[in-house]
């Protein structure tokens, strides 16, 4: 009986470890005056350049976290609409939830740059098309109140941003992921790749994702 119990325990530990298993890959990027651009995919973790990102991929082949680094730190100067730490969740087969965090891993959002703290994408059954998207803002109102804003003004501004928000044409930062949605790159029916400033390295992987079966 003792041997049987030990065997069962070992099997459970093995199954659990397989179920929870993720992997991390690294890419080199360049920060320009307008964006982060991928320079090289799948670089060695033993000799990382000053500008690199880590991408965590779940057991289903989906990106679940992206962290941008400058000199091994996620805290660095960047444009207000660029996010240095992003997490993704997949509550079901047709929903992607994106969380935007600051370099310390804390929820980040601002309405000056219309950068939300959370974006929810609703996909078609084949995960290829974005049917709708929803944004949410988690704002530290104390900062704005100290700088001349009122609660009413903050609420009105957020309502205006949400009212003018159109369906996202892509999942933000999927262009910086090699895994994407298990190889797929979901887009809305208004997406036109030439209207985006992807570089050739990113564009090649995006086109693969658009054609993925």
N, C-alpha and C positions, 0 to 999 in steps of 0.2 A: 504493500500500500504506500509506503514511504517513497519507493522508487517511482510509482505511478504519479504521486503528487508532485515530485520533483520534475518529472518529465512534462507534466501539464503546465507547471509554472514556467519552465523554459520555453515551451511552445507559445505561451501567452506573451512572454517578454519579446520573443522573436516577432510575432505578429504585430505587437504594438509598435516595436521599433520600425518595422517596415511601413506600417500605416502612417506614422508620424514623420517619416524620413523626408527631408528637404535637401537641396544642394545649393551652393552659392558659387556664382561665377563672377568674373571681374572684367570690366571694360574700361578703356581709356577714353576720356572725353576732353573737349576743349570748350572753355567758356568764352563766348564772344560778347559783343555789345548787345546782343539780343536773345541769346539762347545758349543751351548746352548742346554740343554736337558730338556724336560718337566718332572717335578717331580709329579705334581698333576694338573688335569683339574678342572675348575669351582670352584675355591676357593672363600670364602667370601671376599667381599671388605672391610669389617669392621675390619679385622685383617690381613693385607697383610704382607707377609714375606719380608725380605730384597731383595730377588731376585724374582721378579714377572713380568708378562707381562700383558698388557691389549689388548684385541682383540675386535675390533668393527665389528659388523655384520650388513649388510644391510637388508632391508625388504624382499629380495629374498633368504636370508640365505647364503650369500657369505661374506667372510672376506674382509673388505675394509681397515683395518689398524691394525698393530701390533706394540706395543711399549714396549721395554724391559726396565725394571727399576732396578737400584741397589740403595737401600736406598732412594726410592722415586724420583730418578733422572734418566733421560735418558742419562745423560752425565757421562760416567765412562770408565775405562780402559778396552779394549777388543782387540782381534786380528783384524788385518786390514781387513780381509775378512769377518768378522762378522758384520752384520748391526743391529743397535739398534732401528731403526725406519723405518718401511716399509709401504707404501701405495699401494693399488691395485685399479685399475679402470677396468670397464667392458663396453667398448664402444658398443659392440654387443654380441650376444650369443656365438661367437666363438673366442673372443679375450680377453686376460687378459694383462693388462699393470701394471708392477711393478715398483715403484719408490723407490730407496734406499736413505735414508736421514741420516744425522748425528744426534747426540743427541739434537741438537737445532732445528731440523726440516728443515734443509737446505740440498739441493742436495749434495750428496756425491758420489765420485768415485775416484778410483786410479788404475793405471795400474800395479803397483808393485805386487799387489795381484789379478790382473785381476778382480777387482770388479767394474762393470758398475754402472752408475747412473740410467739406465732405461733398463728394459727387457720387450720385447713384445712377448707374447706366442700366437700362432695361433692353435686353437683347431679343432677337428672334430665336426660334428653337434651335437653329443650326449655329448660333453664336456668331454669325457673320455680319449682322446688321444691328445698328443701334436704333431702336424704335423711339426711345424717349430718354431724357436725362433730367435729374433733379439736383439742385444745389442747396447747400445749407451753410450758414455762417455761424461760427461760435466766436463771438467778439468779446474782447476785454474792454468793456465800456469805460472803465476808469481812465484809461489812457486818453480816449477821445473827449471825455467830459473835462479833463484837465486842460484840453487844448481847444476849448471854445464850442464844443458840440453839446447838443442837448439829447436826452433820451428820445424825444419825438423826432428830432432830426436824423438820428441814427436809424430809427425804425422806418422812417420815410425813405431814406436812401436805400436800405436793404430791400424794401418792398419794390422800389423802382428797378433795382438790379434784377430781382427775381422776375418781375413782370416783363422785362425786356430780354430775358434769357431764352435763347433758342436751343434746340436740341444739339448737344455736342456732336460734332462730326467724327471725332475719334475719341478713344480713351486716352486721356492725357498721360504722357510719359510711356505709353506702350512703344513709341518710336525709339525709346532708349533701352528697350528690353529685347533680348534675343529670344525669349520664350513666348512672350505675349500671352494669348489665351490658347495654350497648347499649340502654338504655331499660327493661330488665326489672328488677324488684325481687324477687329470689328469697326465698321464705319457706318455713318448715316447715308441715306440715299442722296444727300447733297454733296457728299465728299468728292473732291477732285484733287488728286495728288499733286498736280502742277501748281495749285494755289498755295501750297505749303512750301516752306523753305528748307525741306529736308536736304541733307547732303547726300552724295551718291552712296555712301556706306549705309546710311539709314534707309534710303529709298530702296535699295536692293532687298533688304530684309522685309520691308513693308510690302513690296510687290509679291514676295513669296507668301506673306500672310494673307494677302487679298485673294490669292489663287489657291490657298490651302483647301484640300478636300478632306 
